[in-house]
Amino acid sequence: MKRNLSYDVVVVGGGSAGIAAAIGASKTGAKTILIERNPYLGGQATHSNVAAYCGFFTNGENPEQIVGGVGNMVLEKLKELGQYDGYKLSTAGNAIVVLNPESTKFSLDEILAESEVDCLLHSQVIKVTKENGRIISLDCVDDEGQFTIEGKSFVDATGDANLAHLSEIETIFGDGKGNSQAATLMMRIDHVGKDVDFSPSSIKAAINAAKEGGIKYLTKETGIVIRKDLETDYVFAILPSINIDSLDAETLTSAEMNVRRQAQSYIKAFRKYLPGMENCTLVQTGPKLGIRESRRIIGEYTLTKEDVIQGMKSDDAIGRGAWPIEKHTNVNKMAEYMYMEDGDYYDIPIGVLKPRNSNNLWCGGRTISADSVAFASVRVMGIGFATGHAAGVSAAMTMDKDAYDVKEIQAELRRQGAII
């Protein structure tokens, strides 16, 4: 028997942007469903073990929180579980929220359970049906077969603009010239000594020594290692990296196998050449390659490098961003950073969420419209909560309309605690 579901707002993708979109839409009174193809929520934070939320705070000596709304709900839930007590400073000096992936999964489950959002995990969108330029339904598949979800408005929070792509809406991959930021496989490493020096210079010395010692498949010259606190004997290492130029199965299969081979080599290097890591163990990779940049929409407005660096302010703002431009263009190097003035932020205009020539699709997170340099700032998960929240509210408030009123959307976002 064919299953047919019907909702006001349908959100695809259960990462930071999708969770924020679904809850934001539901808080307007819209009947909302969230679809996620993985067995848990969290996106890159949980499925790629990216062990920190970046983008919640400004830079400088006194970081200020600039993402509220649903994002702040997540921080408060993590705090209830004893997993958040304020920001930490990364090795690059940026304010981050260090995560425990299992606690993050549970926090997001709890937040959705407390909301009016329906959620389907293990659900993959395989087809989009449109009429007169509007999406009217999605064909999905789970292990029992196919089912259909009808909706009035839709949100693409897939990270790779999969819904826009299936809808035949114009997208761009990377910089449009065959270049994109490197993808990285996260490594969880246990049995780590408390006094290990994880400074970039120390990691570089170990990797160089390993290369000279004949250990193969080491791409990075140095990298970043994140430890939640000194009471834990595990860390997350940001090391195995690769460039991808497509999302097809052949490309991703080769990439995943490549970075897992790299991970084994880094463990060999650390055991032999990094003091305090002699007994370290690789507990987990991934589970999925962390893709920083792939497809994204071409929107009514495209955020630019100048907008970010100059701290652009806009009357059409639906959120704020302050994470530095963080470019991972070379798999062998650490990220290159470009900063705006300390304490400053840029406004994110509503036009970056709305694809050109699309009547009822909104986008949040890594799918939004930005040039390749600005994207290196706005892509991070903390900001994803802000853009996803705005996309969900916008979808709910325009589900019976072909136009939007940014002032009404801003008012509803503020009512829900967003910082604009």
N, C-alpha and C positions, 0 to 999 in steps of 0.2 A: 504494500500500500504506500502510495507516494505521500510524503509528509510535506505539509505546507504551513509555514509560519508567517505571521504578519505583524509588523512593528511600525512605529513612527520613525525612529532613528535606528539605523543599523551601522555599527562600528566594527570594522575589520582590523584586527591586530590588538593584542593584549599587552603591549609594552607600556611605558610611562605615558605616551601620548594617547593610546587607546583607552587605558583605564580612566584617564582624566576626561577624555571625550565622552565616554559612556556615562560616567557619574555626572558630568556637567549637563549633558542632555537630559538625563533623568531628573535632575533637580529642577528643571523647568516644567516638569509634569509630563514630558514626552515618554511614551512607552518605548523602552530602549533595550536592545540586545547587543552583546559584545561577543564576537566570534574570534577564536584563537586556534591555530592549527597545532600548537604544542600542548603538552599535558599540564602546563602550569603557566601562570601569568608572570609578567616582569620583563619580557623581551630580552634585550642584551644584558640586563642586570642579572638575570637568573639563567637564561639559556646560553649565554656566552660568558657567564661569570665575570662580567665587567664589574669589579668589586667596589665601585664608588659612583654616587650620583654627582655629576659635575654640573655647574650652572645655576645652583640655587642662590649663590652669593656674588656680590661684587668683589673686585680685587682691591688690593691695597692693605694698609695697616689695620683698618677696621672694617672687615667685610660686613656688608649689610644684606639681609635676605631680600631678594627681589622677586621670588616666585612664591605665591601663596596658593589659595584655592585648594584644589584637589591635591596638588603637590604637598602642601602643608599638612593635609590630612594624613598622607603617607608618613611624613616625618613624625607626626604625633603618634601614629600607631606604632612605629618603630620605637619611639620613646617609651610607650607603655610596656613594650617587651624588653626594655633595657638595652636596646640596640642603637640608640641615638642619644647623644648628650651634647650636640653641637658640632660645628664643623671642625675638620682637621686641615692642616696645611700639607699639601703634597710636596714632593721633593722639588717641584718647580715653583713652590710658593703660592699655589692656588688653593682656595678654600673648597674642600670636597666633603661629601658625606660618605664615610667608609661603610660598606655593607657586608652583612653576612647573607649569602644567597638564600639559605633555607629560611632564615627569619624574614627575609624580604618576600619570598613566596607566600609564607603564612600571613604576613601583614596584608598583602594585596588580596588574598582570599577573604580575610576578615572584613576588609573595607567594602568589597563587593557584596558580601553576605549582609552587611548592614545597610546596603543601598537598595533601591528598587530596580536595579539592573538585572536582567536575565543574562546568563553567560553560558556559552557552549565552548568547551575545550575540545580538542581532537576534531576540529571542523575546518575543512579546507575549501576555499572558494575556487570553483573551477570554471564558472561561466557567468557573464553579466548579460542581462537582457535590458534593452533600452527602447524607449518610445519617445519620439519627438525631442531627442536630445536629453531626456531624463532617464536615469537608472530607475527601473521599476522592480527588479528582483535579482537575486543572486542564486545560482545553483551551487550547492555545497555537497560535500561528500564526507561521510564518516565510515566506520567499519561495518555499518549496517546497510550502507548504500547511499543514494542521493536524496537530498531534500531541498526545498526552495524556501527562501526568505524574501518576502515582499517588504518594501519600505517606502517611506515618503522622502527621507533624506538619508544620505550615506556619508560615512567618514572613512577615509583611507589613512590608517595608522599602522600600516604594515611595515614601515621602515624602508621598503624597496619599491614603493608606489605600485604594488601589485594590483590593487583594485583599479587604479587609474589606467594601468597598462592593459588589463583585461577589458576595460571600458573603451579602449582605443582613443584615450585622451593623450595628447602630446606630452611626452616626457623627454628628459635629457639624462644621459648616463655620464657621471663624473663631470669633467669640464667640457664635454661635448667633442673633445679632440682625442679621445682614447686614453685619457689620463684620469686616475681617481686616487683617492687616498688609500694607503695600504690597509689590508685587512689583517687582523691579528688574532691568534689563538691564545686565550688565557690559560695559564697553568696554575693549578693549586698544588703547592709543594708543602709537605708536612715534615716533621722532625727537624725543625729549623732552630738553631741556637739563638738565645736571646741577645747575644752580643754581635751578631753578624752585621757587618758593614754593608748596607745596601745602597750606598751612594752611587750615583752614575759612574764616578771614576773607579770605584772598587769593582763594579760589575764589568766595566770596560777592561780592566786589568785581567780579570779572570777569563773573559772571553778571548782576549788577545793571546793569553798564555795557552788556552785550549786550542786555538787555531794553530799556533806554532807547534803544539804538541800532537797535531795530526787529527784532532776531532773534526769531523766533517759536518756539513749542513747547518752551520751557525751563520745566520744572516745578519743579525744585529751586531753593531759594534758595542752598544751598551743598551740599557733599557730601564724600566721602572718596576720596582717591586713594592707591593702594598701590603703592610701588616696592620691589622685592625688595632692591636695594642700589644704590649710586651707580655701580656698574660697568655697569649696564644702562641702555639708553636707551629703555626702554618702561615703561609703568605700566598699572595697571588702575584704572579710574574707576567709582565707584558713584554713578551719577547718574540715567539715565532710569528713571522710576518710574510705576506705575499701580496702581490698585485693581482687583481682580477678585472676582467673587462666584460664579463657577462654573468648572468645568473642561471644559465642552463646547467642541467645535471652533469654534463661532461666536465665543464669548467670547475664546478664546485667540488665534484668528486676528486679531481686531481689536486685541487687546492687543499682540501681537508687532509688528504693523505700526506701531502708535502709538509704541512705545518705540524702534523703529529710526529713525523720523522724528525723535524727540527727540535721538537720538545724533548725527545729522548736525548738528543745531543746536548741540549742545555743542561739537563740533569747530570750527564757525565762531566760536563765542564765545571758545574758548581761543586760536585762531590770532590773533584780533584784539585780545583784551583781557587775556591772561595772558602776561606777559613770559617769554620762553624757549620759548614754544610756537608761534612763528610758522610753523614748518615741520612741525608735528605731523601725523601721519597716523593715521586710524582704520583699524586692521588687521583687527579682528574685533569683532563683537558676539556676545554669547551664548556658544555657539550658541542656547541656549534661555533664555527669560525665567526669571529666578531667583525662584521662588515661595517666600515665607517661610512662609505659613500658608494652609492650605486645609482639607481634611477630616482629622479624627483620630478615634480611637476613644473610646468612653466605657468606661472600664476598671473593674476591681474597686476601684481607688482612683484618685482624681483629684488630681494634684499642684496645690497652690494657691499663690497669691501669698505667703501667710503662711509656707508651708513654705520657700519660697525665701529670703525676706528674713530670716526668723528662723533660718536655718541648721538646719532640722529634722534630727534624727538618728533612725534607725529600725532596729529589730531585723531588719526584713525588707529591708534595703538590698541592692541588687544593683549599685550604682554611686554615683558622686558627681558633683555639679554645682557649679560656682562662677561660671559666666559671669553677669554682671549681667543683670537684666531689660532687654532692649534692644527698645524698641517703635518700630516704623516705621509709625505710624498715620496720618501726614499725608504725602502725597506731596511736599509743598512744603518740608518741614522735615527736618532731620537727626534721627537717632534720639534718643529720650529714654531715659535710663538711670536705673535704680534699683539701688543696690548693697547688698550685705550687708556685714557687718563685714570689714575687711581680713583676708585670710588664712583666712577661714572658708569652709565649703562646706555644701551640704545633701545629705542622703542621698536616693537615688531608690528608693522601695519597689517591690517586685516587682509589686504590683497594678496599676501604671500600664501594664505590658506586656501585660496579659491582658484582652481584651474581656469584658464581661459576656455571659453566655449563649453562650459559645463554648467547645467542649471541646478543640480541638486547634490553635487559632490563637494565635500570639504576635506581638507587634509591637515594632518598634524604630525609633529615629530620630524624624522629625517625625510619625509616626503615633500616638505614645503619648498616654495620657490625661492632660491637664493643662488647667487653666482658661486663658483667653486671656492672662492676665498672666504666670503661671508659664511658659507655653509660650514666651514671648519670651526666656526664659533657656535652657530645656532643649532647644530646637529645634536648637541649633548643632551643627556636624559633629563637633567633638571629643567632646562628650557623646553624640552619635549612635553613636560607636564603643563607648561603654560600654553604652548601652541595647541596641544591636544585639547585642553580645557576649552579654549576659545573655539576650536573647530566643532566640538560637541554642542556647545551653546548656540553657535551660529547655525548648525544643522537643525537643531530643534526649533529655532525661532524663524526659520525660513522654509519649513517643510511644505507649506501650502503656498509658497510665494516664489517668484522668479527674481526678486530683488531683495536686498538686505538693508537694514537701517543700523549703521555702525553704532550710533548713540544708544539705541535700545540694547544692542548686544553688549556694549561696554557696561551699561547699567546693570544688566543681569550678571555679568561676570563679577562686578564689584559686590553685588548682593551675595554672591557665592564665595566671597573672600579673596578673589583674585587681586593681584597687585598690578595696577595699570598706571 
